[in-house]
Amino acid sequence: MLPQIKMALAAGVALAGLSGAAMAADVKFGFLGGVTGPIESLVPPIIDGAKLALTHVNDQGGLMDGKTVEFVVADTTCADATKAADAADRVVNVDKVSAIVGALCSGATISAANNAGVPGGVAMISPSATSPAVTNIDDKGLVFRTVTSDAFQGSVLANLILAGGKKNVAVTYVNNDYGKGFADSFVAAFEKAGGTIAASEAHEDGKADYRAEIGSLSSTGAEALVILAYAEGSGQTILRQSIEGGDFDSFYGGDGMVSQLMADNLPSATGKILMTRPGTPDLPGAQAFAFAADEAGVQKDGIFVANSYDAAFILALAAEKAGSTDRAAIAGAIRDVASAPGDVIIPGEWAKAKAAIAAGKDINYEGAAGSQDFDENGDVAGVYVVTAIIDGQITNTGDAK
């Protein structure tokens, strides 16, 4: 931990709880997450990451003239586009939120944006929607994400598999925006790098039995099975039934398959599957977040937790920069606070940011999950790590290339 980071956090942040917890919040942000559904065990730490950002805001002077800010959490279920639209409609048109963190899953993000976020003029920053399709939303400049698109993760996963000596693989992907976008990216990258796709087939989530699909994929003679799905949905079932049937002995997956609950449920998967997931660069912002998360009891290395912190902190910075909780004003200030030039702000430094903005200075947020310099599509670059199940534990084994 850098000394100046520790001093800034210790001096300005009471991490035990929100200073405004005893009073009604003045400002509402929405949080759209799959509280139930195929990623539900992953969601509580992601929410905690975003709430930690608001703790820093509220405990270090609040927004503008001391306004407190809180989240209104709504459940998209991750897998149901209609429920995602309904959840977004509620936070936008009933709760009247000023901005939104989320949604988490790609299909839910697209549905929420198209049906409520964009029509309502509300900025949305997703910490975890990775489908390339998110880039193509007609979003009027309102949809951003603090996680890298699967257009990049597909190449990372392809390189990992080829480096492991597997040149002929089968792919099964969940039939939604996340699965299809990831599969298209992976297949193109794998074939471009000299690999062969024995088969690439969609499957429907929520079934109890995938043995017929697994058998079809196994019959191709592929050396490994690539599962692009959710660990607490079809992905876990396919992995379990593939191992039980002896159809494959080598598996690969992406970020949707990274789940300690899956590792707990499938001890037989130890040493059999490698997965890619967004990583954390070795930057001061990452160190500051790790320190603050430890102090607050937040799962600092949970998947998308740092990205969620960044999404919430950036929205608060944008409101402060705009001097307003007006939706359009916040949306218009997002790039201003997240990109150079300007005084560098890292996680936990709300008071510093507030003072700089009051003095008329530009600020440049360097986040927990990376620099968060949004391109013209609201996308960011990023880094990935390789994750495995080792001795029953989800374990990062090194950087992915």
ZALO-806999 format. One record per residue (C-alpha): x, y, z; residue number from 1. Coordinates in nm, 2 decimals. Example, Ala and Ser with C-alpha at 12.3 -4.5 7.8 and 13.67 -1.06 7.14 Angstrom:
BEGIN
u;v;w;num
1.23;-0.45;0.78;1
1.37;-0.11;0.71;2
This chain:
BEGIN
u;v;w;num
0.00;0.00;0.00;1
0.14;0.34;-0.10;2
0.17;0.56;0.21;3
-0.02;0.85;0.06;4
-0.31;0.62;-0.03;5
-0.34;0.48;0.32;6
-0.32;0.83;0.48;7
-0.59;0.98;0.24;8
-0.83;0.69;0.31;9
-0.77;0.68;0.69;10
-0.81;1.06;0.72;11
-1.12;1.10;0.52;12
-1.33;0.78;0.53;13
-1.52;0.62;0.81;14
-1.56;0.28;0.64;15
-1.78;0.12;0.90;16
-2.10;0.26;0.74;17
-2.28;0.54;0.55;18
-2.28;0.87;0.74;19
-2.62;0.94;0.60;20
-2.77;0.60;0.69;21
-2.99;0.75;0.96;22
-3.15;1.01;0.73;23
-3.33;0.99;0.40;24
-3.10;1.02;0.10;25
-3.12;1.34;-0.11;26
-3.01;1.17;-0.43;27
-3.10;0.83;-0.57;28
-2.89;0.62;-0.81;29
-3.03;0.30;-0.95;30
-2.86;-0.04;-0.94;31
-2.99;-0.30;-1.19;32
-2.86;-0.65;-1.10;33
-2.94;-1.01;-1.14;34
-3.03;-1.05;-0.77;35
-3.21;-1.37;-0.87;36
-3.11;-1.60;-1.16;37
-2.80;-1.76;-1.30;38
-2.55;-1.51;-1.14;39
-2.72;-1.45;-0.81;40
-2.43;-1.56;-0.59;41
-2.20;-1.32;-0.77;42
-2.42;-1.01;-0.72;43
-2.40;-0.93;-0.35;44
-2.02;-0.85;-0.36;45
-2.08;-0.65;-0.68;46
-2.35;-0.44;-0.50;47
-2.11;-0.40;-0.20;48
-1.85;-0.26;-0.43;49
-2.08;0.01;-0.56;50
-2.21;0.09;-0.21;51
-1.85;0.13;-0.09;52
-1.81;0.41;-0.35;53
-2.12;0.58;-0.21;54
-1.98;0.54;0.14;55
-1.68;0.73;0.04;56
-1.89;1.00;-0.12;57
-2.13;1.04;0.18;58
-1.86;1.03;0.44;59
-1.64;1.29;0.27;60
-1.88;1.57;0.22;61
-2.15;1.43;0.00;62
-2.26;1.56;-0.34;63
-2.23;1.94;-0.39;64
-2.37;2.10;-0.08;65
-2.37;1.79;0.13;66
-2.64;1.58;-0.04;67
-2.63;1.21;0.05;68
-2.68;0.95;-0.22;69
-2.81;0.60;-0.20;70
-2.89;0.31;-0.44;71
-3.23;0.18;-0.53;72
-3.17;-0.18;-0.62;73
-3.39;-0.36;-0.87;74
-3.38;-0.72;-0.99;75
-3.34;-0.79;-1.36;76
-3.30;-1.17;-1.31;77
-3.02;-1.14;-1.56;78
-3.19;-1.39;-1.80;79
-3.53;-1.23;-1.86;80
-3.54;-0.93;-2.09;81
-3.89;-0.84;-1.99;82
-3.81;-0.83;-1.62;83
-3.50;-0.63;-1.70;84
-3.71;-0.37;-1.88;85
-3.97;-0.37;-1.60;86
-3.69;-0.32;-1.34;87
-3.54;-0.03;-1.54;88
-3.88;0.13;-1.59;89
-3.94;0.13;-1.21;90
-3.61;0.29;-1.12;91
-3.63;0.55;-1.40;92
-4.00;0.64;-1.40;93
-4.11;0.56;-1.04;94
-3.80;0.60;-0.83;95
-3.68;0.89;-1.05;96
-3.31;0.80;-1.01;97
-3.05;1.04;-1.15;98
-2.82;0.77;-1.29;99
-2.78;0.39;-1.30;100
-2.51;0.14;-1.22;101
-2.59;-0.16;-1.44;102
-2.74;-0.37;-1.56;103
-2.50;-0.66;-1.50;104
-2.58;-0.91;-1.77;105
-2.56;-0.81;-2.14;106
-2.91;-0.89;-2.24;107
-3.05;-0.72;-1.94;108
-2.84;-0.41;-2.01;109
-2.96;-0.39;-2.37;110
-3.32;-0.43;-2.26;111
-3.30;-0.19;-1.98;112
-3.13;0.07;-2.20;113
-3.37;0.04;-2.49;114
-3.69;0.03;-2.29;115
-3.62;0.28;-2.01;116
-3.27;0.42;-1.97;117
-3.23;0.58;-2.31;118
-3.59;0.70;-2.34;119
-3.56;0.85;-1.99;120
-3.23;1.02;-2.06;121
-3.05;0.83;-1.78;122
-2.68;0.75;-1.79;123
-2.61;0.38;-1.73;124
-2.26;0.24;-1.65;125
-2.25;-0.14;-1.65;126
-1.97;-0.30;-1.45;127
-2.01;-0.64;-1.61;128
-2.20;-0.65;-1.94;129
-1.94;-0.78;-2.18;130
-2.12;-0.86;-2.50;131
-2.00;-0.68;-2.81;132
-2.37;-0.61;-2.88;133
-2.37;-0.35;-2.60;134
-2.14;-0.13;-2.82;135
-2.41;-0.12;-3.09;136
-2.70;0.01;-2.87;137
-2.85;0.33;-3.01;138
-2.78;0.48;-2.68;139
-2.76;0.86;-2.75;140
-2.43;0.86;-2.56;141
-2.59;0.73;-2.24;142
-2.45;0.37;-2.20;143
-2.10;0.31;-2.07;144
-1.92;0.02;-1.91;145
-1.62;-0.02;-1.69;146
-1.55;-0.37;-1.82;147
-1.39;-0.47;-2.14;148
-1.60;-0.60;-2.43;149
-1.59;-0.97;-2.52;150
-1.47;-0.86;-2.86;151
-1.14;-0.86;-2.67;152
-1.20;-1.15;-2.43;153
-1.27;-1.38;-2.72;154
-0.91;-1.33;-2.84;155
-0.77;-1.37;-2.49;156
-0.95;-1.70;-2.45;157
-0.84;-1.82;-2.80;158
-0.48;-1.75;-2.71;159
-0.51;-1.93;-2.38;160
-0.64;-2.25;-2.54;161
-0.38;-2.25;-2.82;162
-0.10;-2.19;-2.57;163
-0.23;-2.50;-2.39;164
-0.18;-2.71;-2.71;165
-0.55;-2.75;-2.80;166
-0.61;-2.68;-3.16;167
-0.95;-2.84;-3.22;168
-1.23;-2.75;-2.99;169
-1.61;-2.76;-2.96;170
-1.81;-2.46;-2.83;171
-2.14;-2.45;-2.65;172
-2.29;-2.11;-2.57;173
-2.60;-1.99;-2.39;174
-2.85;-1.86;-2.64;175
-2.85;-1.49;-2.54;176
-2.66;-1.17;-2.61;177
-2.38;-1.26;-2.38;178
-2.33;-1.62;-2.51;179
-2.37;-1.54;-2.88;180
-2.15;-1.23;-2.88;181
-1.88;-1.41;-2.69;182
-1.90;-1.72;-2.91;183
-1.88;-1.51;-3.23;184
-1.57;-1.33;-3.10;185
-1.40;-1.64;-2.98;186
-1.46;-1.85;-3.29;187
-1.33;-1.57;-3.52;188
-1.02;-1.52;-3.31;189
-0.95;-1.90;-3.27;190
-0.98;-1.97;-3.64;191
-0.77;-1.66;-3.73;192
-0.49;-1.79;-3.51;193
-0.49;-2.13;-3.68;194
-0.73;-2.33;-3.46;195
-1.02;-2.54;-3.58;196
-1.38;-2.52;-3.44;197
-1.52;-2.87;-3.45;198
-1.87;-2.74;-3.37;199
-2.03;-2.43;-3.22;200
-2.38;-2.47;-3.09;201
-2.62;-2.26;-2.89;202
-2.81;-2.41;-2.60;203
-3.10;-2.28;-2.39;204
-3.05;-2.19;-2.03;205
-3.24;-2.36;-1.75;206
-3.26;-2.72;-1.87;207
-3.20;-3.01;-1.64;208
-3.04;-3.23;-1.90;209
-2.78;-3.14;-2.17;210
-2.66;-3.49;-2.24;211
-2.78;-3.49;-2.60;212
-2.61;-3.16;-2.68;213
-2.29;-3.28;-2.50;214
-2.29;-3.61;-2.69;215
-2.33;-3.43;-3.02;216
-2.03;-3.21;-2.94;217
-1.82;-3.50;-2.82;218
-1.88;-3.69;-3.13;219
-1.69;-3.43;-3.33;220
-1.36;-3.56;-3.17;221
-1.28;-3.21;-3.03;222
-0.99;-3.20;-2.79;223
-1.17;-2.97;-2.54;224
-1.51;-2.82;-2.47;225
-1.55;-2.44;-2.45;226
-1.84;-2.34;-2.23;227
-1.96;-1.98;-2.27;228
-2.25;-1.97;-2.02;229
-2.33;-1.89;-1.66;230
-2.17;-2.09;-1.38;231
-2.49;-2.10;-1.18;232
-2.71;-2.18;-1.48;233
-2.65;-2.40;-1.78;234
-2.27;-2.38;-1.76;235
-2.25;-2.57;-1.43;236
-2.49;-2.83;-1.55;237
-2.31;-2.89;-1.88;238
-1.97;-2.91;-1.70;239
-2.10;-3.16;-1.45;240
-2.28;-3.38;-1.70;241
-1.97;-3.37;-1.93;242
-1.74;-3.49;-1.65;243
-1.99;-3.75;-1.53;244
-2.03;-3.89;-1.89;245
-1.66;-3.88;-1.97;246
-1.73;-3.69;-2.29;247
-1.45;-3.44;-2.23;248
-1.16;-3.41;-1.99;249
-1.05;-3.06;-2.07;250
-1.27;-2.75;-2.05;251
-1.25;-2.37;-2.10;252
-1.48;-2.08;-2.02;253
-1.50;-1.71;-1.98;254
-1.60;-1.47;-1.70;255
-1.95;-1.61;-1.67;256
-1.81;-1.94;-1.55;257
-1.61;-1.80;-1.26;258
-1.80;-1.89;-0.94;259
-1.69;-2.03;-0.61;260
-2.04;-2.18;-0.57;261
-1.97;-2.39;-0.89;262
-1.64;-2.49;-0.75;263
-1.80;-2.60;-0.42;264
-2.07;-2.80;-0.61;265
-1.82;-2.96;-0.85;266
-1.51;-3.10;-0.67;267
-1.47;-3.32;-0.98;268
-1.39;-3.01;-1.19;269
-1.07;-2.94;-1.00;270
-0.79;-2.91;-1.25;271
-1.02;-2.96;-1.55;272
-1.13;-2.61;-1.64;273
-0.94;-2.28;-1.72;274
-1.14;-1.96;-1.74;275
-1.06;-1.60;-1.84;276
-1.20;-1.31;-1.63;277
-1.13;-0.94;-1.61;278
-0.83;-0.87;-1.40;279
-0.70;-0.57;-1.20;280
-0.40;-0.38;-1.33;281
-0.11;-0.30;-1.09;282
-0.19;0.07;-1.06;283
-0.24;0.30;-0.76;284
-0.62;0.30;-0.80;285
-0.63;-0.08;-0.77;286
-0.41;-0.07;-0.46;287
-0.63;0.20;-0.30;288
-0.94;0.01;-0.37;289
-0.80;-0.31;-0.22;290
-0.71;-0.13;0.10;291
-1.05;0.03;0.13;292
-1.23;-0.29;0.05;293
-1.03;-0.48;0.32;294
-1.12;-0.21;0.57;295
-1.49;-0.23;0.48;296
-1.51;-0.61;0.46;297
-1.59;-0.60;0.09;298
-1.47;-0.89;-0.13;299
-1.19;-0.70;-0.31;300
-1.11;-0.97;-0.56;301
-1.47;-1.07;-0.64;302
-1.55;-1.07;-1.01;303
-1.67;-0.72;-1.12;304
-1.65;-0.58;-0.77;305
-1.38;-0.33;-0.86;306
-1.56;-0.24;-1.18;307
-1.88;-0.18;-0.98;308
-1.70;0.06;-0.75;309
-1.57;0.25;-1.05;310
-1.91;0.28;-1.21;311
-2.07;0.42;-0.90;312
-1.78;0.66;-0.82;313
-1.77;0.79;-1.18;314
-2.14;0.87;-1.17;315
-2.09;1.06;-0.84;316
-1.80;1.25;-0.98;317
-2.00;1.34;-1.29;318
-2.28;1.48;-1.07;319
-2.03;1.68;-0.87;320
-1.86;1.81;-1.19;321
-2.20;1.90;-1.33;322
-2.31;2.07;-1.01;323
-2.64;1.90;-1.06;324
-2.84;1.58;-1.02;325
-3.01;1.64;-1.35;326
-2.99;1.33;-1.57;327
-2.86;1.50;-1.88;328
-2.60;1.70;-1.68;329
-2.46;1.39;-1.52;330
-2.44;1.20;-1.86;331
-2.26;1.50;-2.02;332
-1.99;1.51;-1.75;333
-1.90;1.14;-1.74;334
-1.61;1.16;-1.99;335
-1.49;1.49;-1.83;336
-1.42;1.32;-1.50;337
-1.29;0.99;-1.63;338
-1.03;1.10;-1.88;339
-0.71;1.31;-1.89;340
-0.61;1.58;-1.85;341
-0.68;1.67;-1.49;342
-0.58;1.61;-1.13;343
-0.56;1.23;-1.08;344
-0.82;1.09;-0.85;345
-0.81;0.73;-0.73;346
-1.06;0.53;-0.52;347
-1.14;0.68;-0.18;348
-1.03;1.03;-0.28;349
-1.37;1.19;-0.29;350
-1.27;1.49;-0.07;351
-0.98;1.56;-0.30;352
-1.20;1.54;-0.61;353
-1.46;1.76;-0.45;354
-1.20;2.03;-0.36;355
-1.05;2.02;-0.71;356
-1.38;2.06;-0.88;357
-1.47;2.35;-0.65;358
-1.15;2.51;-0.75;359
-1.24;2.49;-1.11;360
-0.98;2.22;-1.19;361
-1.02;1.92;-1.43;362
-1.00;1.58;-1.28;363
-0.90;1.24;-1.42;364
-1.03;0.93;-1.24;365
-0.79;0.64;-1.24;366
-1.00;0.36;-1.11;367
-1.00;0.04;-0.91;368
-1.03;-0.17;-1.23;369
-0.82;0.04;-1.46;370
-0.80;0.39;-1.61;371
-1.16;0.39;-1.73;372
-1.09;0.61;-2.03;373
-1.42;0.57;-2.23;374
-1.39;0.56;-2.61;375
-1.66;0.70;-2.84;376
-1.88;0.40;-2.77;377
-1.85;0.41;-2.39;378
-1.61;0.11;-2.39;379
-1.28;0.07;-2.21;380
-0.96;-0.13;-2.25;381
-0.87;-0.38;-1.98;382
-0.66;-0.67;-1.87;383
-0.76;-1.04;-1.81;384
-0.64;-1.31;-1.59;385
-0.65;-1.69;-1.61;386
-0.87;-1.86;-1.34;387
-0.88;-2.22;-1.24;388
-1.04;-2.45;-0.98;389
-0.75;-2.56;-0.76;390
-0.82;-2.76;-0.45;391
-1.18;-2.67;-0.47;392
-1.11;-2.29;-0.48;393
-1.14;-2.04;-0.76;394
-0.78;-1.92;-0.81;395
-0.62;-1.67;-1.04;396
-0.32;-1.84;-1.20;397
-0.17;-1.55;-1.39;398
-0.23;-1.28;-1.65;399
-0.39;-1.38;-1.98;400
-0.23;-1.26;-2.30;401
